[in-house]
Amino acid sequence: MYNLVVFASGNGSTLQAIIDNINSGNLKANIQLVVSNNPNAFALSRAQNANIPTYIIKSKLPSEIDAELLDVLSHYDVDLIVLAGYLKLIGSGLINKYAIINTHPALLPKYGGKGMYGMNVHRAVINANETKSGVTLHYVNEKYDSGDIISQTVVDVFPEDTPEDLAARVQRAEKIQLINVLKEFEK
């Protein structure tokens, strides 16, 4: 059993997949805290429904966010931080103290970097007439989407795909890949 903290900015469907896999016994982990920069993130409701403590970031400046989160997380036993749809750059203080992984909805190094998240990624993939996309799980460093790759899952892109079609397939693959990687951390 190990302890996770999950950062999420939006809907939290990936967080829900983690919660569901823990509750079913498929994943031997415990979510200590869910952190969000967005007070309206549905991920916070998902956490509260599962009786998981939540924290909303108060600071606005990146250096202040880093210091705030270092202070907050010092009160928890954290083995791993999972970015699950978290849209802010992580500060060096957190990176130097914790193992942090991120899911990205494309096959990095393509379609990564600032502004490349959510539907922006899927639109870019389709506009480039790619035949393959997918999911990358990587360690977080000080640059968006440039940390060491842990695993990738390829997803086909079909000529008739809309960004929403592609997003749905990528999100399904993302959840499976993330849970499989999190199971590796159990050892």
Salt bridges, closest charged atoms under 4 A:
GLU130 OE2 - LYS110 NZ 2.91
ASP145 OD1 - HIS104 ND1 3.36
ASP145 OD1 - HIS138 NE2 3.59
ASP156 OD1 - LYS132 NZ 2.43
ASP161 OD2 - ARG169 NH2 2.30
GLU184 OE1 - LYS187 NZ 3.49
